[in-house]
């Protein structure tokens, strides 16, 4: 079997496992997420276990993974090349955080919510896709021919 085919199958399997994890943890329910983000009201700390599981898995595995010369299913590691905080990162983080705080959705849980959608899902997902497209259009306008911004 070709490396690309195996990579595709592993990606689909990983996405399904991730979606199941989001659903089991309650991350696909905006009210659960908003309860976690509501420090001034009735704070729901249960999503700390989800965060702890993600951080713990990363701490335990990244050391071993990044000591390989190449990943198992790719020709190279797809890691960020920027090493400094810039205005684009801060602006994007603010927009993401405000949107998450208002809606209770972020991209992964919103897509996983398609398994049991509600009216909010049908509004959020097209708006999220529109935001992705708008970002791409704006990014292309701001890139010089040499690739520098």
PyMOL commands that set and color helices and strands:
alter all, ss='L'
color gray80, all
select helices_A, chain A and resi 3-25+30-37+47-66+87-103+107-116+119-141
alter helices_A, ss='H'
color red, helices_A
deselect
rebuild
show_as cartoon
